[in-house]
């Protein structure tokens, strides 16, 4: 009843063709226009260290070193969509309160491709917020402040805003967190209107929402617990998985269903099919499952909107969810991260070195626990030359584990001008990862590496000796934690700018 779908990287020509096809699909996700409807909430992260037990009670004392605000709920999906390049018409609601205003600021910070005219504010609503306390990579506690159900007048305004956007989108994505946006039959009416226009409507459901609310949508993406609660069948083995998927399609008039089965991947079943397809999950170090369902909805919805064959859409969503669980908290994926995971550029051994900030935490912590001195440096590293190699080797010799913050293409254009970088991020990160001296490469788009330094907490911060009379960004952070700044000797007369000038002068062509 289940047809396995090969999704594991290998050396076969079939896999290489599939990887190229999925790589083309990643590019096709850009500029796809979708409607996103759902419950908004504010996610607050308090990061710190635990070194003692409270004298007041047998509980750890968290010394907070960093606080971070992120969009939660449907806001997380909006961030995911925009990071992948999609155009998003967002419909949701917040209260006229401090958390609601913070959400508004975070939404404003998203790319202009996110249309937030449908983000409504109501003084009678209290915005939901969740606060997570983390000691390095370990979550200690979550504190929730839940809002109440939305008033009928606000629900009507939300529904009208959603219906008005249908003529301009290729798919409707619904992110349900049981906070009231989908009440009063709104979901079924929106799905019916979308179906009449030939627009797919895909829902990531919440177990506390009666699945009758979702009758008539195109598809659902429930997990095991949500599925069991909806149809009374716990999807564990092949037989029960197929039975549960079939029951969902039949009871709620779906076109297809994608059951998310954590370590067992995703099971796809279409209406009228005798057997489904299983897309196995790659074995990974799972650090936080938060946001995996949001990522499935994001990538699956975008791929369907882009016209991809359903199996390819599920394959790509499965890969994206796997990358998400390797991170701490909910973090958007960049297109180049998906491309890298497909193995279209860097060899597998090098891909392990190219990580997000959240993915960097476990290996950095493991190295520190083994007594390694963590070294950090950052730069553009465009057209890697002997000067770069000399500098990075010098950084590595200052400690035991070298982490390199690498500017993204967009940030380099802001620093160096529209003609830079010469090599794109994929190429630059692959070359750096190929160096024995480099242990991790972390691409970053911020104007400065402060966030990376705060998170990595290096023992040694390295810059070139030309910084002797310049401000070293992050010095106060590192020295405040008991670390130090080291200026590394540079190779004289060598720079990327001079290499580019020489190429121009000599008229060197490909």
Legacy VTK file of the C-alpha trace (Angstrom):
# vtk DataFile Version 3.0
C-alpha trace
ASCII
DATASET POLYDATA
POINTS 510 float
0.000 0.000 0.000
3.041 2.255 0.233
5.419 2.961 -2.630
8.836 4.133 -1.342
10.159 7.230 -3.061
13.936 7.434 -3.190
14.994 10.725 -1.647
18.439 9.913 -0.325
21.459 11.517 -2.018
23.687 9.138 -3.875
25.882 8.874 -6.925
23.357 7.411 -9.333
22.441 9.252 -12.493
18.793 9.032 -11.487
19.410 10.892 -8.269
21.530 13.519 -10.013
18.725 14.173 -12.496
16.199 14.386 -9.652
18.465 16.758 -7.730
18.827 19.031 -10.749
15.052 18.985 -11.197
14.526 19.947 -7.557
17.191 22.631 -7.893
15.242 24.131 -10.782
12.132 23.956 -8.610
13.861 25.955 -5.854
14.539 28.695 -8.400
10.911 28.518 -9.565
9.673 29.311 -6.046
10.841 32.887 -6.447
8.077 35.385 -7.252
5.253 32.842 -6.796
2.266 34.745 -5.338
0.350 33.098 -2.490
-2.310 34.039 0.044
-1.390 33.185 3.631
-4.097 33.159 6.301
-3.477 32.239 9.911
-2.940 32.911 13.579
-0.172 35.302 14.553
1.887 35.184 17.715
5.103 36.621 19.075
8.016 34.283 19.831
10.508 35.584 22.386
13.807 33.748 22.956
15.953 34.315 26.042
19.411 32.777 25.510
21.933 32.351 28.270
24.102 30.150 30.452
23.339 28.051 33.526
26.131 27.691 36.075
24.308 27.383 39.407
21.117 26.329 41.152
18.832 28.906 42.752
19.020 29.109 46.576
15.258 29.784 46.575
14.213 26.512 44.934
15.866 23.503 43.213
15.799 25.167 39.793
18.605 26.364 37.492
19.447 30.066 37.302
19.624 31.293 33.692
22.013 34.192 33.153
20.534 35.836 30.060
23.086 36.930 27.462
20.806 37.605 24.514
17.139 38.247 23.804
15.581 37.704 20.394
12.109 38.359 19.001
10.752 36.322 16.086
7.467 36.011 14.269
5.508 32.991 15.462
2.573 31.019 14.118
1.551 32.168 10.652
4.171 34.912 10.940
6.831 32.212 10.821
5.350 30.932 7.558
5.329 34.488 6.165
9.025 34.797 7.006
9.753 31.413 5.407
7.878 32.324 2.237
9.530 35.711 1.805
13.022 34.314 2.449
12.471 31.869 -0.418
11.505 34.804 -2.640
7.716 34.404 -2.753
5.188 37.214 -2.923
2.841 36.922 0.044
-0.569 38.453 0.667
-0.955 38.043 4.419
-4.238 37.981 6.360
-4.238 37.791 10.157
-4.893 39.780 13.319
-3.122 41.093 16.416
-4.194 43.075 19.440
-3.599 46.769 19.960
-1.009 45.946 22.615
2.768 45.863 23.010
3.251 42.309 21.608
0.978 43.218 18.697
3.036 46.303 17.928
6.242 44.258 18.086
4.741 41.822 15.565
3.918 44.779 13.329
7.542 45.911 13.473
8.783 42.404 12.646
6.347 42.188 9.727
7.563 45.583 8.487
11.116 44.221 8.548
10.208 41.424 6.106
10.900 42.000 2.398
8.536 44.265 0.481
7.188 41.118 -1.206
4.998 40.571 1.891
1.765 42.530 1.483
0.481 43.180 4.994
-2.668 45.186 4.246
-4.594 42.191 5.584
-2.873 42.402 8.984
-5.667 43.809 11.150
-5.435 45.287 14.644
-8.244 45.110 17.198
-8.266 46.714 20.673
-10.422 43.864 22.001
-7.768 41.229 21.232
-4.792 40.192 23.376
-1.856 39.042 21.243
-0.516 35.555 21.961
3.152 35.367 22.912
5.455 32.478 23.769
8.718 32.938 25.659
11.392 30.242 25.445
14.299 30.075 27.892
17.402 28.364 26.494
20.738 27.456 28.041
22.928 27.274 24.940
21.085 24.668 22.825
18.869 23.250 25.590
15.359 24.635 26.059
14.624 24.888 29.787
11.074 26.179 29.758
8.361 27.809 27.657
6.053 30.468 29.095
2.795 31.103 27.185
0.467 34.071 27.314
-2.495 33.090 25.178
-4.955 35.501 23.640
-8.681 34.871 23.556
-11.011 34.085 20.657
-11.415 36.783 18.028
-14.652 38.815 18.020
-17.167 38.078 15.200
-16.798 41.517 13.609
-13.035 41.018 13.268
-13.503 37.527 11.802
-15.795 38.964 9.144
-13.210 41.604 8.205
-10.521 38.927 7.968
-12.672 36.756 5.719
-13.441 39.649 3.395
-9.741 40.519 3.183
-8.882 36.923 2.291
-11.611 36.596 -0.336
-10.564 39.881 -1.942
-7.027 38.573 -2.489
-7.968 35.374 -4.340
-7.815 36.787 -7.852
-4.109 37.606 -7.519
-2.670 34.378 -6.091
-1.713 30.875 -7.233
-2.344 29.101 -3.921
-3.943 29.609 -0.517
-1.941 28.491 2.527
-3.627 28.290 5.929
-1.519 28.138 9.085
-3.799 27.056 11.927
-2.735 27.518 15.554
-6.247 27.326 17.039
-6.246 30.998 18.011
-9.534 31.830 16.310
-8.732 33.149 12.832
-10.389 30.119 11.205
-13.560 30.222 13.289
-17.171 30.551 12.126
-16.751 28.472 8.960
-14.282 30.872 7.367
-11.917 28.113 6.226
-14.573 26.139 4.329
-15.940 29.249 2.635
-12.465 30.395 1.625
-11.647 26.905 0.329
-14.858 26.806 -1.720
-14.097 30.189 -3.267
-10.546 29.081 -4.078
-11.741 25.792 -5.569
-14.180 27.681 -7.810
-11.188 29.587 -9.209
-9.016 26.478 -9.562
-6.696 27.612 -6.770
-5.313 24.951 -4.392
-5.932 25.506 -0.681
-3.502 23.713 1.674
-3.873 23.653 5.464
-1.430 22.866 8.257
-3.997 21.964 10.948
-3.912 22.245 14.731
-5.160 19.307 16.830
-7.458 21.571 18.864
-9.374 22.704 15.783
-12.209 20.371 14.688
-11.221 18.995 11.292
-14.774 19.655 10.052
-13.587 23.253 9.698
-11.283 22.046 6.908
-13.868 20.203 4.824
-13.379 20.864 1.134
-9.824 22.190 1.221
-7.417 20.748 -1.334
-5.066 19.110 1.154
-4.012 18.774 4.772
-0.508 18.285 6.202
-1.197 16.805 9.678
1.310 15.053 11.913
0.732 11.713 13.652
-1.078 13.121 16.692
-3.287 15.439 14.645
-4.211 12.584 12.311
-5.042 10.214 15.165
-7.236 12.803 16.831
-9.108 13.518 13.593
-9.840 9.958 12.396
-9.117 7.742 15.396
-6.260 5.899 13.670
-2.678 6.340 14.873
-0.432 6.150 11.774
2.416 3.874 12.885
3.016 1.103 10.320
2.286 0.984 6.579
-1.240 -0.334 7.018
-2.327 2.209 9.634
-0.642 5.074 7.782
-2.527 4.247 4.584
-5.788 3.738 6.472
-5.454 7.069 8.270
-4.614 8.960 5.079
-7.550 7.360 3.243
-9.909 8.238 6.098
-8.831 11.879 6.029
-9.453 12.153 2.289
-12.852 10.479 2.485
-14.201 12.219 5.586
-13.118 15.739 4.743
-13.423 15.757 0.927
-9.722 16.282 0.215
-7.848 15.945 -3.076
-4.731 14.634 -1.347
-3.038 14.450 2.025
0.601 14.651 3.137
1.063 13.010 6.536
4.176 14.310 8.293
5.663 11.354 10.169
8.728 12.859 11.879
11.599 10.326 11.539
9.609 8.351 8.932
9.349 11.286 6.537
6.172 12.229 4.654
3.428 9.970 3.295
1.569 11.264 0.235
-1.794 9.851 -0.806
-4.001 11.192 -3.587
-7.751 10.753 -3.797
-8.701 7.516 -5.555
-5.229 5.951 -5.384
-4.825 2.435 -4.023
-1.371 3.143 -2.620
0.539 6.191 -1.537
4.162 7.261 -1.738
6.548 7.411 1.202
9.323 9.994 1.191
11.791 8.847 3.869
13.529 11.343 6.109
17.299 11.626 6.051
18.896 10.668 9.365
19.779 13.912 11.144
20.780 15.301 14.511
17.418 16.652 15.667
17.780 19.632 17.985
14.361 21.279 17.776
11.223 20.161 15.935
9.694 23.633 16.342
8.761 24.987 12.936
9.097 21.753 10.939
5.372 21.727 10.138
5.514 25.395 9.137
8.389 24.604 6.782
6.465 21.743 5.161
3.498 24.053 4.544
5.825 26.743 3.166
7.761 24.677 0.647
4.964 22.285 -0.290
2.554 25.170 -0.832
5.022 27.182 -2.892
5.995 24.205 -5.032
2.344 23.369 -5.747
1.687 27.033 -6.577
4.659 26.943 -8.964
3.050 24.024 -10.817
5.476 21.324 -9.679
4.454 17.656 -9.848
3.118 16.711 -6.426
5.832 14.089 -5.693
8.562 16.661 -6.374
6.777 19.197 -4.168
6.673 16.694 -1.299
10.318 15.671 -1.837
11.469 19.270 -1.558
9.267 19.942 1.486
10.696 16.840 3.160
14.253 18.061 2.601
13.397 21.528 3.920
11.785 20.121 7.074
14.891 18.020 7.690
17.083 21.104 7.575
14.714 22.950 9.916
14.921 20.399 12.739
18.706 20.834 12.845
18.193 24.423 14.018
17.321 25.912 17.377
13.947 27.621 17.199
12.121 28.638 14.050
14.511 29.908 11.377
13.765 30.616 7.711
15.677 28.710 5.008
17.454 30.502 2.192
17.233 29.116 -1.373
20.983 28.505 -1.429
20.688 26.264 1.642
18.221 24.033 -0.191
20.452 24.027 -3.266
23.448 23.068 -1.122
21.509 20.234 0.531
20.698 18.841 -2.913
24.438 18.497 -3.498
24.475 20.567 -6.677
27.587 22.519 -5.655
29.630 21.511 -2.624
30.560 17.828 -2.121
28.798 16.185 0.862
31.881 16.344 3.111
32.117 20.106 2.597
28.373 20.744 2.951
28.628 19.641 6.582
30.869 22.632 7.257
28.498 25.214 5.738
25.830 25.879 8.345
23.320 28.400 9.626
23.959 30.154 12.926
21.558 27.805 14.699
23.149 24.719 13.125
26.558 25.932 14.315
25.662 25.824 18.002
25.877 22.032 18.614
29.322 21.485 17.009
30.708 24.636 18.663
29.407 23.489 22.044
30.807 19.981 21.503
34.229 21.393 20.609
34.200 23.654 23.667
33.272 20.750 25.948
36.319 18.882 24.619
38.509 21.793 25.680
38.905 23.450 22.275
39.528 27.203 22.079
36.945 28.676 19.696
38.270 31.218 17.180
36.014 33.511 15.128
36.677 35.753 12.171
34.562 37.130 9.346
34.795 38.629 5.901
33.768 38.525 2.242
36.503 36.124 1.046
35.804 36.827 -2.621
38.221 35.271 -5.141
40.113 33.365 -2.450
43.849 34.045 -2.839
47.124 33.430 -1.004
46.453 36.342 1.344
43.195 34.780 2.490
44.845 31.391 3.006
47.678 32.973 4.997
45.223 34.927 7.179
42.892 32.000 7.876
45.791 29.710 8.715
47.006 32.381 11.121
43.558 32.555 12.728
43.460 28.785 13.165
46.860 28.784 14.851
45.485 31.097 17.552
43.122 28.368 18.784
41.659 24.959 18.030
38.309 25.430 16.220
37.871 28.136 13.565
34.439 29.563 12.759
34.232 31.908 9.749
31.348 34.341 9.299
30.841 34.832 5.550
29.035 37.856 4.105
26.155 37.019 1.764
26.121 38.342 -1.803
23.618 41.089 -0.975
25.604 42.323 2.011
28.791 42.427 -0.093
27.043 44.536 -2.723
26.163 46.971 0.047
29.794 47.074 1.206
31.723 46.836 -2.077
29.340 47.989 -4.797
27.081 46.402 -7.451
29.904 44.571 -9.270
30.859 42.449 -6.274
31.132 39.682 -5.319
32.823 38.045 -8.276
32.016 34.596 -6.854
28.570 33.932 -5.418
27.886 32.692 -1.889
27.727 29.012 -2.891
31.129 29.195 -4.551
32.793 31.212 -1.788
31.435 29.022 1.008
32.484 25.839 -0.819
36.052 27.082 -1.265
36.294 28.113 2.398
34.847 24.792 3.563
37.528 23.036 1.529
40.270 24.576 3.663
41.642 22.325 6.389
42.049 25.321 8.714
38.318 26.154 8.619
35.925 24.142 10.799
32.621 25.947 10.131
31.351 28.550 7.651
28.303 30.619 8.661
26.793 32.883 5.969
25.284 36.075 7.404
23.385 39.009 5.905
23.501 41.497 8.802
25.624 44.667 8.470
27.928 43.397 11.244
28.721 39.957 12.734
27.578 40.992 16.237
24.770 38.416 16.366
27.165 35.638 15.324
29.711 36.669 17.953
27.049 36.845 20.681
25.863 33.347 19.806
29.160 31.568 19.107
30.860 33.238 22.116
34.397 32.751 20.780
37.409 32.629 23.050
39.423 34.487 20.421
38.218 37.079 17.888
40.626 37.532 14.971
41.031 40.412 12.530
43.856 41.425 10.236
46.772 43.491 11.503
45.398 46.443 9.501
42.821 46.820 12.299
45.496 48.047 14.728
43.975 51.559 14.728
40.408 50.543 13.861
37.386 49.530 15.888
36.986 45.749 16.043
33.285 44.911 16.020
32.512 42.502 18.846
35.568 43.337 20.988
33.454 44.319 24.024
31.383 41.130 23.757
34.385 38.806 23.581
36.445 40.560 26.234
33.361 40.811 28.464
33.138 37.003 28.345
36.804 36.632 29.267
38.076 36.199 25.705
40.543 38.273 23.698
41.066 39.944 20.320
44.050 38.893 18.196
45.359 40.776 15.151
46.767 38.355 12.571
49.704 39.191 10.319
48.713 39.734 6.684
50.525 38.803 3.483
51.678 42.143 2.019
50.597 43.300 -1.413
47.776 40.790 -1.899
44.042 41.619 -1.959
40.937 40.707 -3.934
40.701 44.279 -5.246
44.247 44.070 -6.645
43.522 40.690 -8.219
40.445 42.126 -9.956
42.398 45.195 -11.110
45.142 42.991 -12.539
42.614 40.878 -14.418
41.109 44.040 -15.868
44.480 45.472 -16.861
45.630 42.295 -18.581
42.284 41.660 -20.260
42.118 38.097 -19.015
39.077 36.340 -20.468
37.389 33.005 -19.737
LINES 1 511
510 0 1 2 3 4 5 6 7 8 9 10 11 12 13 14 15 16 17 18 19 20 21 22 23 24 25 26 27 28 29 30 31 32 33 34 35 36 37 38 39 40 41 42 43 44 45 46 47 48 49 50 51 52 53 54 55 56 57 58 59 60 61 62 63 64 65 66 67 68 69 70 71 72 73 74 75 76 77 78 79 80 81 82 83 84 85 86 87 88 89 90 91 92 93 94 95 96 97 98 99 100 101 102 103 104 105 106 107 108 109 110 111 112 113 114 115 116 117 118 119 120 121 122 123 124 125 126 127 128 129 130 131 132 133 134 135 136 137 138 139 140 141 142 143 144 145 146 147 148 149 150 151 152 153 154 155 156 157 158 159 160 161 162 163 164 165 166 167 168 169 170 171 172 173 174 175 176 177 178 179 180 181 182 183 184 185 186 187 188 189 190 191 192 193 194 195 196 197 198 199 200 201 202 203 204 205 206 207 208 209 210 211 212 213 214 215 216 217 218 219 220 221 222 223 224 225 226 227 228 229 230 231 232 233 234 235 236 237 238 239 240 241 242 243 244 245 246 247 248 249 250 251 252 253 254 255 256 257 258 259 260 261 262 263 264 265 266 267 268 269 270 271 272 273 274 275 276 277 278 279 280 281 282 283 284 285 286 287 288 289 290 291 292 293 294 295 296 297 298 299 300 301 302 303 304 305 306 307 308 309 310 311 312 313 314 315 316 317 318 319 320 321 322 323 324 325 326 327 328 329 330 331 332 333 334 335 336 337 338 339 340 341 342 343 344 345 346 347 348 349 350 351 352 353 354 355 356 357 358 359 360 361 362 363 364 365 366 367 368 369 370 371 372 373 374 375 376 377 378 379 380 381 382 383 384 385 386 387 388 389 390 391 392 393 394 395 396 397 398 399 400 401 402 403 404 405 406 407 408 409 410 411 412 413 414 415 416 417 418 419 420 421 422 423 424 425 426 427 428 429 430 431 432 433 434 435 436 437 438 439 440 441 442 443 444 445 446 447 448 449 450 451 452 453 454 455 456 457 458 459 460 461 462 463 464 465 466 467 468 469 470 471 472 473 474 475 476 477 478 479 480 481 482 483 484 485 486 487 488 489 490 491 492 493 494 495 496 497 498 499 500 501 502 503 504 505 506 507 508 509
